[in-house]
Amino acid sequence: MQPEPAQLLIHRFAPGTRLEGGVLGALERMDLSGDRRLLDALFVARDAESGNLEAVDLATGRASGSVVAMLDFRLDPARRRAVTERTLAGHPGGVPPAVVRAIGARLEPGGAILAVLVAGGQPTDLADAVHRAGGRLLVDVRVDAVTLAALGAQLLAAP
């Protein structure tokens, strides 16, 4: 049985962009919504000061059962390090660590990528939140997948 077509959205945030809670709030609303379901998400960034890789995928962020767990990633540096380590260690259903590292290697310090896989069409509230945060859409394509782990080639091909 073929998976239901989903929308792969990849957003880039330039160095200096301040990611507040709007993007996370939009992801949480999708996660709870019935019409546009959040299937998977990956956030990869380079710390502006140290240049260190920071990453969280939805499978890691949902360890406590909710996208809200990703809030700790954004606000708590110790939690961010721990979640990045878990994301880069790999886990079932997660984006392969080599893909995460390759995405991170292309980012400038302070830059970030948010990849989202959504069923039910493009969520306008996420697009608005990304725009307000200063991000821009790089990829908007239909795919036959239910996880980002299955889309490594598309994630790496993003400009």
C-alpha positions as CSV (number, residue, x, y, z in Angstrom):
1,M,0.0,0.0,0.0
2,Q,1.4,3.4,-1.1
3,P,1.6,6.1,1.6
4,E,-0.8,9.1,1.2
5,P,0.9,12.0,-0.6
6,A,2.3,14.6,1.7
7,Q,3.8,18.0,1.3
8,L,7.6,18.4,2.0
9,L,8.3,22.0,3.0
10,I,11.9,23.1,3.7
11,H,12.5,26.6,5.1
12,R,15.8,28.4,5.6
13,F,16.5,31.0,8.3
14,A,19.5,33.3,7.7
15,P,22.0,34.1,10.4
16,G,20.7,36.6,12.8
17,T,17.1,35.4,12.5
18,R,15.4,35.3,15.9
19,L,13.2,32.2,16.1
20,E,10.6,33.0,18.7
21,G,7.7,30.7,19.6
22,G,5.5,31.4,16.5
23,V,7.0,28.6,14.4
24,L,6.8,26.1,17.3
25,G,3.2,27.2,18.0
26,A,2.3,26.6,14.3
27,L,3.8,23.1,14.5
28,E,1.9,22.4,17.7
29,R,-1.4,23.5,16.1
30,M,-0.7,21.2,13.1
31,D,0.2,18.3,15.5
32,L,-3.2,18.7,17.1
33,S,-5.2,19.5,14.0
34,G,-7.2,17.0,12.0
35,D,-7.1,18.6,8.6
36,R,-3.4,19.3,8.2
37,R,-1.4,16.7,10.1
38,L,2.2,17.2,11.0
39,L,3.8,13.9,10.0
40,D,7.5,14.8,10.7
41,A,9.8,17.7,11.3
42,L,13.5,18.3,11.5
43,F,15.3,21.5,12.7
44,V,19.0,21.9,12.1
45,A,21.0,25.0,13.1
46,R,24.5,26.2,13.7
47,D,25.0,28.2,16.9
48,A,25.9,31.8,16.0
49,E,28.7,32.0,18.6
50,S,30.3,28.6,18.7
51,G,29.3,27.3,15.2
52,N,28.2,24.0,16.9
53,L,25.6,21.9,15.3
54,E,22.1,21.8,17.0
55,A,19.5,19.5,15.8
56,V,16.1,18.0,16.8
57,D,13.8,15.8,14.8
58,L,10.2,15.2,15.7
59,A,10.8,11.7,16.8
60,T,13.3,12.9,19.4
61,G,11.2,16.0,20.3
62,R,8.2,13.8,20.9
63,A,9.9,11.7,23.5
64,S,7.5,13.1,26.0
65,G,4.5,12.7,23.6
66,S,4.2,16.2,22.3
67,V,5.8,18.8,20.0
68,V,5.8,21.0,23.2
69,A,8.9,19.0,24.2
70,M,10.7,20.8,21.4
71,L,10.2,24.1,23.4
72,D,12.8,22.9,25.8
73,F,15.2,22.5,22.9
74,R,14.7,26.2,22.0
75,L,14.9,27.6,25.5
76,D,17.3,25.4,27.4
77,P,21.0,25.1,26.2
78,A,21.6,22.0,28.3
79,R,18.5,20.3,26.9
80,R,19.5,21.5,23.4
81,R,22.9,19.7,23.7
82,A,21.2,16.5,25.0
83,V,18.6,16.4,22.3
84,T,21.2,17.1,19.6
85,E,23.3,14.2,20.9
86,R,20.2,11.9,20.8
87,T,19.3,13.1,17.3
88,L,22.9,12.5,16.0
89,A,23.0,9.1,17.7
90,G,20.2,8.0,15.4
91,H,17.0,6.2,16.4
92,P,14.2,4.3,14.7
93,G,12.1,6.6,12.5
94,G,14.6,9.5,12.8
95,V,16.4,11.2,10.0
96,P,19.8,9.5,9.6
97,P,22.6,11.2,11.5
98,A,24.7,11.5,8.3
99,V,21.9,13.5,6.6
100,V,21.5,15.8,9.7
101,R,25.3,16.4,9.7
102,A,25.4,17.1,6.0
103,I,22.6,19.6,6.3
104,G,24.4,21.3,9.2
105,A,27.7,21.4,7.4
106,R,26.1,23.7,4.7
107,L,24.8,26.2,7.3
108,E,26.5,29.4,8.3
109,P,26.9,30.0,12.0
110,G,23.5,31.4,13.1
111,G,21.7,29.8,10.2
112,A,19.0,27.1,10.4
113,I,16.8,24.8,8.3
114,L,13.3,23.6,9.2
115,A,12.0,20.6,7.2
116,V,8.4,19.7,7.7
117,L,6.3,16.8,6.3
118,V,2.6,17.6,6.3
119,A,-0.5,15.7,5.2
120,G,-3.5,17.6,4.0
121,G,-1.9,20.5,2.2
122,Q,0.4,23.5,3.0
123,P,-0.4,25.0,6.4
124,T,-0.8,28.8,6.0
125,D,-0.2,29.5,9.7
126,L,3.2,27.8,9.5
127,A,4.0,29.8,6.3
128,D,3.0,33.0,8.1
129,A,5.0,32.2,11.2
130,V,8.1,31.4,9.1
131,H,7.7,34.6,7.2
132,R,7.3,36.6,10.5
133,A,10.5,35.0,11.8
134,G,12.4,36.0,8.7
135,G,12.6,32.6,7.1
136,R,12.0,31.7,3.5
137,L,10.5,28.7,1.7
138,L,13.1,26.7,-0.3
139,V,11.2,23.6,-1.2
140,D,7.5,22.9,-1.5
141,V,6.9,19.5,-3.2
142,R,4.5,16.6,-3.0
143,V,6.1,13.3,-1.9
144,D,5.0,9.8,-1.2
145,A,6.4,9.4,2.3
146,V,5.3,9.6,5.9
147,T,8.7,10.3,7.5
148,L,11.6,12.6,6.7
149,A,13.9,9.6,7.2
150,A,12.6,8.3,3.8
151,L,13.5,11.6,2.1
152,G,17.2,11.9,2.8
153,A,18.0,12.7,-0.9
154,Q,15.4,15.4,-1.1
155,L,16.6,17.0,2.2
156,L,20.2,17.0,0.9
157,A,19.2,18.4,-2.5
158,A,17.6,21.5,-1.0
159,P,19.4,24.7,-2.0
